[in-house]
């Protein structure tokens, strides 16, 4: 009975949560960001070494209205600034990484604290907190295939799972043990970490992300501990 080493979270439902309360989508995104802090603190309490959190897809920051995109960028800027001064981050030596096309798609004001947290935590090794920002698993695989072609491998037998894993954006992360998707829609999105979740346990919950409590998170972790993982055998 062991806890997952690597948990990936798809936090769906912020806008629907706000709509149910007859509030603008920004209100839901703010509530979701506040809840993220609670869940990450709970993961730290459980000493889970790797947490990967899908902060935004490419569509989130390209296809939505200009006002909603601005609100999202403001929230990202505020909360990465909070991470910069977080006692939890520095006391526990949490390495923060950010994967995706955020450098290409985010405004400079938002990128500034993100770059700073990368620099400030790059030597930390006790835990790894990865944010997927302007991320697409399809983009990740396309870039991996481009790298394979660039290698000009003459012996196709040398193209194995280790080679592919090492050239993924997530190349230095271990396989995902548990994926949690909130929001009541049990489907995959945009090829989310498609290589790394090959053997993951999947947990779908009806709970919208702002209502996904630390206690529900604990219940999911405890259920994982009771699950026999067969890895297809």
N, C-alpha and C positions, 0 to 999 in steps of 0.2 A: 504494500500500500504506500505509494509514493506520490508526491505532488508533481505536477507538470514542471519541466525545466523551462519550457518556452510557451508562453500564452500569447496569442494574437487576438485582438479585439476589433470587431467591426461595430462601431457605436451608432446604430441607425435609429432614427425616430425623433430627432430634435424638432424638425418643422411640424410634424404631426402633433407632437406634444404641445407646441405653441398654439397650433390651430384649435386644438380641443379647449384651450384656455382663452380662445378668442384674442390672442396676442400676436404681434408680428413675429416673423420667423427669427429675427434677431434675438428675441426673448428666449426662444428655444435653444439657439446656439449658445447663448450665455449660460443658460442652465446646464446644458450639456458639458460645457467647459468646466464649470464648477464641479460637476459630478465626476469628471475625469480625475480631478485631483484626489477625490475621496477613494476612487477605485485604485488608483496608482499607489496611494498610501496603504491600502489594504494588501495589495500585492507585495509591498515591501514588508509588511507585518508577517506575511507568509514566507518571506525570503525567497521569492521566485526570482531566479537570476536573470531571466530574459522576458521582457514584456515588449510586444510590438503593437502599436496603436495606430489605426488608420485615421489620420486627422482630416484628410480631404482627398477626394479623387480629382483627376484632371477636370472632369465635368463640373465639379463643385465650384471651380474657380474660373471657368471659361463660359459655361452655358447658362448660368443663372443671371438674374438682373444685376445691373451695375450697383444698385444700392445694397443688395444682399452680398455681393462680392466684397464691397467695401466693409460691411459689417464683419464678415468673416476675417478679412485681413486685419481689422482692428482687434478682434478677439485673439487671433494668433499672436499679434504683436504684444498684447497685454500679458498673455499667459506664458509666452517664452521669456518675457522680462521677469515674471514671477519665478520661473524656474531658475533664472540666473541668481536670484538671491535666496533660493530655497535651502533651508538648513538640511532637509532630507537629502537633497542632491549631494551636497558637499560633505556632510557628515558621514554618509553611507558610501561615498565614492562611486556615484552612479554615472556611468558613461552615457551621455545622450548623443544619439545619432539621428540624422534626418535624411530620409531617402525619398527620391521622387524628382519631379521637374520643378520644384519650388524656386530654385535660383532663376529659372527661365520665366516663370509666370507670376511670381510675387513682387509687389512693389518694394522699393529699397527700404522704406521705413519698417516694413514687416521682416525683411531679411536680416536687418542689422542685429536684433537680439538673437536670432536663430544662429547666425554665424558666431556670435559671441559665446553662446552656450556650447557650441561644438568645440571652440577653442579652449574654453575654461574647463571642460570635462574630458578632454581627449586622453589624458593620462590615467583617468579613473578606471578601475578594473573589477570592482566588487560586483557591480550589477550593470546591466545594459538595458537602457530604455530607448526604443527606436520609434520614431514618429514617421509615418508614411504621409508625405505632404505633396499634393498634386501628383498622386501616385496612380499608376495603372500597371497591373500585372501583365497586360498585353504589351505595353511599352517595354517593360523589363525583359520579357522574353525576346522581343524584336532586337533589342540592344545586345542581348546575349548571342543571338544568332549572327549578328554583324561581327561580333568579336571572334566567334568561331571561324567565320570566313576569313577574317583578317589574319588569323593564325596560320592560314595556308597549310593545314595539316594534310600531309600526303597519305598517311596511313589512317583510314577511317576508323579502324579498330581502336585508335588512341582517343577517339572522342567518346568518353565515357561519362558516367554520372558525376564523378569527381571534377572533371574538367568543366562541365557545364555549371555545377554548383559554384565553383570558384570564380566564374566570370559573371555571375548574377549580381545585381545590386545588393542582394542580401547574402553575398558569398561568405561573409564571416559570421553569420548567424547559424545556430544549430537548427535542425528541423523543428517545425512547430508541433507541439504535443497536443495543444487544445486551442480550438478557435471558438470564440464566443461572439455570436451575432445577436444583437438586440433588435427590437422593432417589429417582430411578428411576421417578417417576410423571409421564409426559409429558402433563400436562393443565394447564389454566388454573384459577385459583382466584379466586372472588369478584370477577370482573371486574377483575383486577389491572391498573391503569393503562391501561384499555382504549383510551383516546384516544391516549395517548402511545406505545403500542407498535405503532401501525398499520403501520409500515414496518420494525420491528425484526427483526434476525436472532435466531433462537431457538436456544439450546443447552441440551439436556437431558442430564443425566449420571446414571448409576446410583449414583454416589458419594453417600453420606449426608453431610450438611453438616459434621459434626465431622471427617470424613476428607477433605474437599475441600481439598487442599493448595495452597499458593502456586504450586507447580510446575504443578499441573493448571490453575490459573487462568491462569498464563502461557501454557500451551499453547492455551487457549481464545482468549486475546487474539491470539496469533500466527496462529491459524487464521482469525480474523476479518480480519486484515490481508491474507490471501491470497484472501478471498472477494470476488467481484465483486457489488456490490449493484445490482440493476436497478430497484428501486422499482416493480415491476409493469409496467415497460415491455418 
